């Protein structure tokens, strides 16, 4: 028997990082302002940790677009697998060449390119796409704020979010 409605539980789960950051920050502020010595230092440290968790939580909340989309995403041992109703596949993060966001598809899709295979298309609202946030965060040189901004932008085009080796030639300027 549960005491919380499923809708309320889902809302609390969506805000879990922010709730934890607020509780940690409040405890840290209480200790920092209400005590002396080591406990006050520990309070300031907890307050700082609460701020860091809040920033990370806000990024994660911007990445979550809700569920209910087609298919299920699974991230395991550095491999992203997508099990969809019509398509599916797996891509190893170590072999990923390009990450693209396709706004032309309905709903928008992540396109994961791996050499020698066709691109793996994952809807942004597929079940368990939260796991992609941590997987994408491991890509070297990925700018998370740019990715989140592009995710909420609309348009009918594809946007390259990350490339392992740029395909465009470097521009050599004379001056």
Phi and psi in degrees as GROMACS dihedral restraints (atoms count N, CA, C in turn):
[ dihedral_restraints ]
;  ai    aj    ak    al  type     phi  dphi    fc
    3     4     5     6     1  -106.5    20    10
    4     5     6     7     1   148.6    20    10
    6     7     8     9     1  -101.1    20    10
    7     8     9    10     1    -4.2    20    10
    9    10    11    12     1  -118.8    20    10
   10    11    12    13     1   132.6    20    10
   12    13    14    15     1   -61.7    20    10
   13    14    15    16     1   149.4    20    10
   15    16    17    18     1   -59.3    20    10
   16    17    18    19     1   -35.7    20    10
   18    19    20    21     1   -67.0    20    10
   19    20    21    22     1   -41.6    20    10
   21    22    23    24     1   -67.4    20    10
   22    23    24    25     1   -39.0    20    10
   24    25    26    27     1   -62.5    20    10
   25    26    27    28     1   -41.4    20    10
   27    28    29    30     1   -64.3    20    10
   28    29    30    31     1   -39.9    20    10
   30    31    32    33     1   -66.2    20    10
   31    32    33    34     1   -43.2    20    10
   33    34    35    36     1   -63.7    20    10
   34    35    36    37     1   -38.5    20    10
   36    37    38    39     1   -66.7    20    10
   37    38    39    40     1   -35.9    20    10
   39    40    41    42     1   -66.0    20    10
   40    41    42    43     1   -34.3    20    10
   42    43    44    45     1   -97.3    20    10
   43    44    45    46     1    16.3    20    10
   45    46    47    48     1   -59.3    20    10
   46    47    48    49     1   -41.3    20    10
   48    49    50    51     1   -66.0    20    10
   49    50    51    52     1   -40.8    20    10
   51    52    53    54     1   -68.7    20    10
   52    53    54    55     1   -36.7    20    10
   54    55    56    57     1   -64.8    20    10
   55    56    57    58     1   -45.0    20    10
   57    58    59    60     1   -64.2    20    10
   58    59    60    61     1   -41.3    20    10
   60    61    62    63     1   -65.0    20    10
   61    62    63    64     1   -39.8    20    10
   63    64    65    66     1   -65.1    20    10
   64    65    66    67     1   -44.2    20    10
   66    67    68    69     1   -64.2    20    10
   67    68    69    70     1   -43.7    20    10
   69    70    71    72     1   -65.9    20    10
   70    71    72    73     1   -42.4    20    10
   72    73    74    75     1   -65.4    20    10
   73    74    75    76     1   -39.2    20    10
   75    76    77    78     1   -66.0    20    10
   76    77    78    79     1   -42.5    20    10
   78    79    80    81     1   -63.5    20    10
   79    80    81    82     1   -43.2    20    10
   81    82    83    84     1   -62.2    20    10
   82    83    84    85     1   -42.6    20    10
   84    85    86    87     1   -66.3    20    10
   85    86    87    88     1   -39.4    20    10
   87    88    89    90     1   -61.6    20    10
   88    89    90    91     1   -45.6    20    10
   90    91    92    93     1   -68.5    20    10
   91    92    93    94     1   -39.6    20    10
   93    94    95    96     1   -66.6    20    10
   94    95    96    97     1   -39.6    20    10
   96    97    98    99     1   -92.5    20    10
   97    98    99   100     1   -18.2    20    10
   99   100   101   102     1  -107.2    20    10
  100   101   102   103     1     6.3    20    10
  102   103   104   105     1  -145.0    20    10
  103   104   105   106     1   179.8    20    10
  105   106   107   108     1  -128.4    20    10
  106   107   108   109     1   162.4    20    10
  108   109   110   111     1    74.1    20    10
  109   110   111   112     1  -138.0    20    10
  111   112   113   114     1   -62.9    20    10
  112   113   114   115     1   -39.5    20    10
  114   115   116   117     1   -64.9    20    10
  115   116   117   118     1   -35.1    20    10
  117   118   119   120     1   -66.9    20    10
  118   119   120   121     1   -42.3    20    10
  120   121   122   123     1   -62.8    20    10
  121   122   123   124     1   -42.2    20    10
  123   124   125   126     1   -62.6    20    10
  124   125   126   127     1   -36.8    20    10
  126   127   128   129     1   -63.0    20    10
  127   128   129   130     1   -43.8    20    10
  129   130   131   132     1   -64.0    20    10
  130   131   132   133     1   -38.0    20    10
  132   133   134   135     1   -64.8    20    10
  133   134   135   136     1   -42.4    20    10
  135   136   137   138     1   -64.5    20    10
  136   137   138   139     1   -38.0    20    10
  138   139   140   141     1   -62.6    20    10
  139   140   141   142     1   -44.4    20    10
  141   142   143   144     1   -62.6    20    10
  142   143   144   145     1   -41.8    20    10
  144   145   146   147     1   -63.8    20    10
  145   146   147   148     1   -37.7    20    10
  147   148   149   150     1   -62.7    20    10
  148   149   150   151     1   -38.9    20    10
  150   151   152   153     1   -65.7    20    10
  151   152   153   154     1   -43.3    20    10
  153   154   155   156     1   -62.0    20    10
  154   155   156   157     1   -45.2    20    10
  156   157   158   159     1   -63.6    20    10
  157   158   159   160     1   -36.0    20    10
  159   160   161   162     1   -65.1    20    10
  160   161   162   163     1   -41.6    20    10
  162   163   164   165     1   -63.9    20    10
  163   164   165   166     1   -45.9    20    10
  165   166   167   168     1   -64.1    20    10
  166   167   168   169     1   -40.4    20    10
  168   169   170   171     1   -62.7    20    10
  169   170   171   172     1   -38.5    20    10
  171   172   173   174     1   -64.3    20    10
  172   173   174   175     1   -40.0    20    10
  174   175   176   177     1   -63.3    20    10
  175   176   177   178     1   -43.7    20    10
  177   178   179   180     1   -63.5    20    10
  178   179   180   181     1   -38.9    20    10
  180   181   182   183     1   -65.5    20    10
  181   182   183   184     1   -35.7    20    10
  183   184   185   186     1   -69.3    20    10
  184   185   186   187     1   -26.4    20    10
  186   187   188   189     1   -78.1    20    10
  187   188   189   190     1   -31.2    20    10
  189   190   191   192     1   -75.7    20    10
  190   191   192   193     1   121.9    20    10
  192   193   194   195     1  -113.2    20    10
  193   194   195   196     1    14.5    20    10
  195   196   197   198     1    92.6    20    10
  196   197   198   199     1   165.8    20    10
  198   199   200   201     1  -108.9    20    10
  199   200   201   202     1  -155.6    20    10
  201   202   203   204     1    86.0    20    10
  202   203   204   205     1     0.3    20    10
  204   205   206   207     1   -81.2    20    10
  205   206   207   208     1   175.0    20    10
  207   208   209   210     1   -73.7    20    10
  208   209   210   211     1   135.0    20    10
  210   211   212   213     1    89.0    20    10
  211   212   213   214     1   173.7    20    10
  213   214   215   216     1  -131.8    20    10
  214   215   216   217     1   137.5    20    10
  216   217   218   219     1  -104.2    20    10
  217   218   219   220     1   139.4    20    10
  219   220   221   222     1  -133.8    20    10
  220   221   222   223     1   130.1    20    10
  222   223   224   225     1  -115.9    20    10
  223   224   225   226     1   120.5    20    10
  225   226   227   228     1  -147.4    20    10
  226   227   228   229     1   124.9    20    10
  228   229   230   231     1    54.0    20    10
  229   230   231   232     1    42.9    20    10
  231   232   233   234     1    75.6    20    10
  232   233   234   235     1    18.4    20    10
  234   235   236   237     1  -126.6    20    10
  235   236   237   238     1   131.7    20    10
  237   238   239   240     1  -100.4    20    10
  238   239   240   241     1   123.7    20    10
  240   241   242   243     1  -119.2    20    10
  241   242   243   244     1   141.0    20    10
  243   244   245   246     1  -126.5    20    10
  244   245   246   247     1   126.9    20    10
  246   247   248   249     1  -114.5    20    10
  247   248   249   250     1   100.0    20    10
  249   250   251   252     1  -106.6    20    10
  250   251   252   253     1   171.1    20    10
  252   253   254   255     1   -71.1    20    10
  253   254   255   256     1   -28.7    20    10
  255   256   257   258     1  -117.1    20    10
  256   257   258   259     1   -32.7    20    10
  258   259   260   261     1  -131.0    20    10
  259   260   261   262     1   177.8    20    10
  261   262   263   264     1   176.6    20    10
  262   263   264   265     1   179.3    20    10
  264   265   266   267     1   157.9    20    10
  265   266   267   268     1  -175.7    20    10
  267   268   269   270     1  -141.6    20    10
  268   269   270   271     1   146.9    20    10
  270   271   272   273     1  -135.1    20    10
  271   272   273   274     1   131.1    20    10
  273   274   275   276     1   -82.0    20    10
  274   275   276   277     1   133.5    20    10
  276   277   278   279     1   -62.0    20    10
  277   278   279   280     1   -31.2    20    10
  279   280   281   282     1   -69.7    20    10
  280   281   282   283     1   -21.8    20    10
  282   283   284   285     1  -106.5    20    10
  283   284   285   286     1     3.5    20    10
  285   286   287   288     1   -67.5    20    10
  286   287   288   289     1   128.2    20    10
  288   289   290   291     1   -99.1    20    10
  289   290   291   292     1   -36.6    20    10
  291   292   293   294     1  -151.5    20    10
  292   293   294   295     1   141.1    20    10
  294   295   296   297     1  -117.8    20    10
  295   296   297   298     1   121.4    20    10
  297   298   299   300     1  -126.6    20    10
  298   299   300   301     1   144.6    20    10
  300   301   302   303     1  -108.4    20    10
  301   302   303   304     1   119.7    20    10
  303   304   305   306     1  -101.6    20    10
  304   305   306   307     1   103.9    20    10
  306   307   308   309     1   -80.0    20    10
  307   308   309   310     1   -14.2    20    10
  309   310   311   312     1   -71.8    20    10
  310   311   312   313     1   -27.7    20    10
  312   313   314   315     1   -75.8    20    10
  313   314   315   316     1   152.3    20    10
  315   316   317   318     1  -120.4    20    10
  316   317   318   319     1   112.2    20    10
  318   319   320   321     1   -69.9    20    10
  319   320   321   322     1   167.4    20    10
  321   322   323   324     1   -56.0    20    10
  322   323   324   325     1   150.7    20    10
  324   325   326   327     1  -125.0    20    10
  325   326   327   328     1   147.1    20    10
  327   328   329   330     1   -84.0    20    10
  328   329   330   331     1   133.1    20    10
  330   331   332   333     1  -111.4    20    10
  331   332   333   334     1   119.2    20    10
  333   334   335   336     1  -109.4    20    10
  334   335   336   337     1   113.1    20    10
  336   337   338   339     1   -97.0    20    10
  337   338   339   340     1   131.4    20    10
  339   340   341   342     1  -129.9    20    10
  340   341   342   343     1   139.5    20    10
  342   343   344   345     1   -59.1    20    10
  343   344   345   346     1   136.6    20    10
  345   346   347   348     1    81.3    20    10
  346   347   348   349     1     3.0    20    10
  348   349   350   351     1  -133.7    20    10
  349   350   351   352     1   158.8    20    10
  351   352   353   354     1   -74.4    20    10
  352   353   354   355     1   157.9    20    10
  354   355   356   357     1   -65.8    20    10
  355   356   357   358     1   138.1    20    10
  357   358   359   360     1   -86.7    20    10
  358   359   360   361     1   119.6    20    10
  360   361   362   363     1  -100.8    20    10
  361   362   363   364     1   121.5    20    10
  363   364   365   366     1  -121.7    20    10
  364   365   366   367     1   120.6    20    10
  366   367   368   369     1   -62.2    20    10
  367   368   369   370     1   142.8    20    10
  369   370   371   372     1   -68.7    20    10
  370   371   372   373     1   -16.4    20    10
  372   373   374   375     1  -109.6    20    10
  373   374   375   376     1    19.7    20    10
  375   376   377   378     1   -67.1    20    10
  376   377   378   379     1   160.6    20    10
  378   379   380   381     1   -66.3    20    10
  379   380   381   382     1   135.3    20    10
  381   382   383   384     1    70.4    20    10
  382   383   384   385     1    27.4    20    10
  384   385   386   387     1   -71.4    20    10
  385   386   387   388     1    -9.8    20    10
  387   388   389   390     1   -58.2    20    10
  388   389   390   391     1   -32.0    20    10
  390   391   392   393     1   -66.5    20    10
  391   392   393   394     1   -23.2    20    10
  393   394   395   396     1   -68.1    20    10
  394   395   396   397     1   -28.6    20    10
  396   397   398   399     1   -57.9    20    10
  397   398   399   400     1   -49.6    20    10
  399   400   401   402     1   -67.7    20    10
  400   401   402   403     1   -36.6    20    10
  402   403   404   405     1   -66.3    20    10
  403   404   405   406     1   -44.2    20    10
  405   406   407   408     1   -67.8    20    10
  406   407   408   409     1   -30.0    20    10
  408   409   410   411     1   -64.9    20    10
  409   410   411   412     1   -21.1    20    10
  411   412   413   414     1   -82.7    20    10
  412   413   414   415     1    -9.7    20    10
  414   415   416   417     1   -71.2    20    10
  415   416   417   418     1   128.3    20    10
  417   418   419   420     1   -67.8    20    10
  418   419   420   421     1   128.1    20    10
  420   421   422   423     1    85.1    20    10
  421   422   423   424     1     2.7    20    10
  423   424   425   426     1   -70.9    20    10
  424   425   426   427     1   128.7    20    10
  426   427   428   429     1   -94.2    20    10
  427   428   429   430     1   105.3    20    10
  429   430   431   432     1   -63.0    20    10
  430   431   432   433     1   -40.7    20    10
  432   433   434   435     1   -63.6    20    10
  433   434   435   436     1   -38.2    20    10
  435   436   437   438     1   -66.1    20    10
  436   437   438   439     1   -42.1    20    10
  438   439   440   441     1   -61.1    20    10
  439   440   441   442     1   -44.1    20    10
  441   442   443   444     1   -67.4    20    10
  442   443   444   445     1   -36.2    20    10
  444   445   446   447     1   -66.0    20    10
  445   446   447   448     1   -42.6    20    10
  447   448   449   450     1   -67.2    20    10
  448   449   450   451     1   -32.1    20    10
  450   451   452   453     1   -63.8    20    10
  451   452   453   454     1   -34.0    20    10
  453   454   455   456     1   -96.3    20    10
  454   455   456   457     1    -1.5    20    10
  456   457   458   459     1   -85.1    20    10
  457   458   459   460     1   151.7    20    10
  459   460   461   462     1  -111.5    20    10
  460   461   462   463     1   163.9    20    10
  462   463   464   465     1   155.1    20    10
  463   464   465   466     1   171.0    20    10
  465   466   467   468     1  -110.7    20    10
  466   467   468   469     1    45.4    20    10
  468   469   470   471     1  -141.8    20    10
  469   470   471   472     1   170.5    20    10
  471   472   473   474     1   -97.9    20    10
  472   473   474   475     1   141.8    20    10
  474   475   476   477     1  -124.6    20    10
  475   476   477   478     1   124.2    20    10
  477   478   479   480     1   -77.6    20    10
  478   479   480   481     1   118.6    20    10
  480   481   482   483     1   -88.9    20    10
  481   482   483   484     1   -39.5    20    10
  483   484   485   486     1  -152.4    20    10
  484   485   486   487     1   141.7    20    10
  486   487   488   489     1  -133.4    20    10
  487   488   489   490     1   140.4    20    10
  489   490   491   492     1   -69.7    20    10
  490   491   492   493     1   -53.4    20    10
  492   493   494   495     1  -124.6    20    10
  493   494   495   496     1   118.2    20    10
  495   496   497   498     1   -58.4    20    10
  496   497   498   499     1   135.9    20    10
  498   499   500   501     1   -86.3    20    10
  499   500   501   502     1   -15.7    20    10
  501   502   503   504     1   -81.6    20    10
  502   503   504   505     1   137.3    20    10
  504   505   506   507     1   -68.4    20    10
  505   506   507   508     1   147.5    20    10
  507   508   509   510     1   -71.7    20    10
  508   509   510   511     1   146.3    20    10
  510   511   512   513     1   -93.1    20    10
  511   512   513   514     1   122.3    20    10
  513   514   515   516     1  -100.6    20    10
  514   515   516   517     1   114.2    20    10
  516   517   518   519     1   -93.5    20    10
  517   518   519   520     1   148.8    20    10
  519   520   521   522     1   -81.0    20    10
  520   521   522   523     1   -29.4    20    10
